[in-house]
Amino acid sequence: MLFVHALVGGLTTHYILKSKKQYRFDPIHLNIIWFFGVLGSVLPDFDISLLFFVKHVDHRLLLTHSIIPYTLLFIFINVFCSLYKSKKLNTNFVLMLNLVLYVGVLSHFLIDYFYGGFQLQ
């Protein structure tokens, strides 16, 4: 299932970049954006590594498999970028990273809802 999540994360990143053509990023920034898009789609399943220590818990019941921390992080980064305007911080790049990461996480939860069982926590 990891490959399916990564594929969907790549597809959502492709469509986000395609829809945001007004922003021009250099190749290094584009590679980072692609990485964050795929990372977001597989990030909730990193809690599987905790199952080596705790055997009797379904990994979908842990905090990392909840939509709440990702939504709070998404809102915090958007508010921070809107309040902190600086020439040193490329806010368009940070906001794009934030968007593809969050959409990747949402795509993960959508796939889990239909195929793996997802509980809204």
N, C-alpha and C positions, 0 to 999 in steps of 0.2 A: 504494500500500500504506500510505502514511502516514495516510490517512483511516481505513482499516480499523483500524490500531493505535490511533488516537485514539478511535474509536468504542468499541472494546473497553475501552480505559482508562476511558472515561466510564461504560460499563455496569458494570465491576467496582467503580468508585467508588460508583455508585448502590447496588449490592447490599451493599457494606461499610457504607455509611451507614445503610442500611435495617436491617442486622443489629445495628448498634451504636446502637440507639435510646436507650439509657440515657445517652448523652452528648449534651448539648445545646450546640450551637454557634450563635453569632450569625451573621447573613448574611455578614458580611465573612470570618469564619473559614471558613464553608462554601464561599465562592467560592475561597478559597485552597486548601482541601482538594480541590475539583474540579480546580483548575489543576494541583496536584501529581499527581492521579490520571491526568490526560491526559498531563502531562509525562512521567511514568514510563513510559507506554506507547510514547512516541515517542523517549525519551531515547537508547536504544541506537543509533538510526539517525542521530544527530548526527555520527557518525564519517564519514558520507558526505561531509561538507564537507572532510575531509582528502584525499579522492580528487583534489581539484584540485591538490594538491602531490605526491602519490604515486600514480601512475597504474597501477602494476602489482600492486596488492594488493587482494585481495577484502576488502571492508569488514567482512565477518563474521568475519574472522580477527584483527581488532584488539582491543585490550584493552577498549574501550568496548562491544564486542559479546560480552563474556564475563560470565557470571553471578557470578564470584568477587568483583569489586570491589563489586557491588551488595549481595551477601550480607554481606560484611565491613562495609559501611557500615550496613546494617540492624541487624546485631548490635551494632555500636559505639553507635549511637543508642539502642537499647533498653537496653543496659547503662548508658550515661550517664544516661538518664532514671530508671532504677531506683536509681542511686546518688545522684543530685543531685535531691533533693526541695526545692523552694522555692516560696514564694508568688508570686515574680516570674515563674517559668517555669511555664506551663500545660502540664504533662507530658502530659495527655490529648490536647491539641491536637497536640503534637509527635509523640507516638506514633501518632496518627491520620494525620498527614502522612507519617510513616515507613512506615506500613502501606500506604496507598494508593499511594505511590510504588513500593514494592517489589512489590506485587501487579500494578501496571501494567507494571513491567519483566518480571515473570514471564509476564504475558499476552503481551507482545511476543515473548518467546522461545518460547512455546508456539505462537503463530501462525507464527513463522519455522520452527519444527521441522516443522510439517506442510506449509507452502507455500514456504518460501524456503530451507530448508537451514540448520540450526543445528548448530554443533559445540560440544560441552561442553568448555570450556577451563578 
